Amino acid sequence: MSWNARDAKPRSDWASSSPWFSRDELITALLAAQLTGIVTPVNPALARDHVTELIRRAGARVIVTASKELDPEAYETGAELARQGLVDHVLVLRPTGAVDRNDALAGCPDDRFLGEPPTSTDLASFFHTGGTTGAPRLAAHTHANEITDAWMIAANSVLDQDSVVFAALPLFHVNALVVTLRAPLLRGQQVVCPDPGGRAPRQTMDAYTPSTWPGARPPSLHLSDGRALFDLFHRGFTLLRFADHDVTALTEAAAERDVPLGVVDVRDTHAQALYERDLVLIRPDQHVAWRGDTPPADPHYVIDRVRGAHH
């Protein structure tokens, strides 16, 4: 996503090149970009020269993209745009639940906007449209365009305030912004966003594919030093740690609930690729209980879920 920031003079553009709803802050970033300037959501699966041309035409000076752990290709595209001098800043979104220190935000108020708010006739976004030619083109939307469209959908919807909307389109698609984001906000509805990690492998009666999806049997392999990974599992729960993360809060939560939990550090690129996440919690029966690229925001909730205290 790229955008023009209103605190710059003249107003500067923002671009987003992050896949799907890769983390919850992507939604916040998109709406903040429209508040401060003009946002250009871009499909990160497009060829890099195509993405570059769209951002150049939009005049974007800031790009919001996925981190390496979410989408290495999108991250590298953002870095390359900065190296070429096409954008001034690259903001990186890490997985939902990641806690990052950001000194640039220290002292910033979180209850008000310090800049000049937009009017209904101000441009809110540029959306990519290739038409029948596939050539990079941008369609301009004002704030009035988007809010009016969202209001008509919300007003005519058969769904009530208790309905839950599944967001099946990525945010670089205009229908995702209007239909599954703005319209539900106007109705006070809940929106469920898909996990960017894909889907669990299909299992059949005569073929089983190991994976680290919760409930699955994880892959069995020998590490580069010859040890069998399964031989490292503890009798109770085992937390496999493939990268440097502080898991003290999770181990303390387990201890408070009298749940036996041992941490096993694994530094093996092949094993990390097979296990797909930096942290994988294994049950005593050697099935996956939980996985994530960062420690859980609420470790007690995770421990209670895996021990059967929450349903």
Stockholm file with secondary structure:
# STOCKHOLM 1.0

chainA/1-311         MSWNARDAKPRSDWASSSPWFSRDELITALLAAQLTGIVTPVNPALARDHVTELIRRAGARVIVTASKELDPEAYETGAELARQGLVDHVLVLRPTGAVDRNDALAGCPDDRFLGEPPTSTDLASFFHTGGTTGAPRLAAHTHANEITDAWMIAANSVLDQDSVVFAALPLFHVNALVVTLRAPLLRGQQVVCPDPGGRAPRQTMDAYTPSTWPGARPPSLHLSDGRALFDLFHRGFTLLRFADHDVTALTEAAAERDVPLGVVDVRDTHAQALYERDLVLIRPDQHVAWRGDTPPADPHYVIDRVRGAHH
#=GR chainA/1-311 SS CEEECTTSSSCCEEEEECCTTCSTHHHHHHHHHHHHSEEEECCTTSCHHHHHHHHHHHTEEEEEEECTTTCHHHHHHHHHHHHTTSCSEEEEECCTTCCCCCGGGTTCCSSSCCSCCCCTTSEEEEEECCTTTTCCCEEEEEHHHHHHHHHHHHHHCSCCTTCEEECCSCTTSHHHHIIIIIHHHHHTCEEECCCTTCCCCCCCSSCCCCCCSTTSCCCCCBCTTSCBGGGGCCSSEEEEECSCCCCHHHHHHHHHTTCCEEEEECCCHHHHHHHCSSEEEECTTSCEEEEESSCCSSHHHHHHHHTTSCC
#=GC SS_cons         CEEECTTSSSCCEEEEECCTTCSTHHHHHHHHHHHHSEEEECCTTSCHHHHHHHHHHHTEEEEEEECTTTCHHHHHHHHHHHHTTSCSEEEEECCTTCCCCCGGGTTCCSSSCCSCCCCTTSEEEEEECCTTTTCCCEEEEEHHHHHHHHHHHHHHCSCCTTCEEECCSCTTSHHHHIIIIIHHHHHTCEEECCCTTCCCCCCCSSCCCCCCSTTSCCCCCBCTTSCBGGGGCCSSEEEEECSCCCCHHHHHHHHHTTCCEEEEECCCHHHHHHHCSSEEEECTTSCEEEEESSCCSSHHHHHHHHTTSCC
//
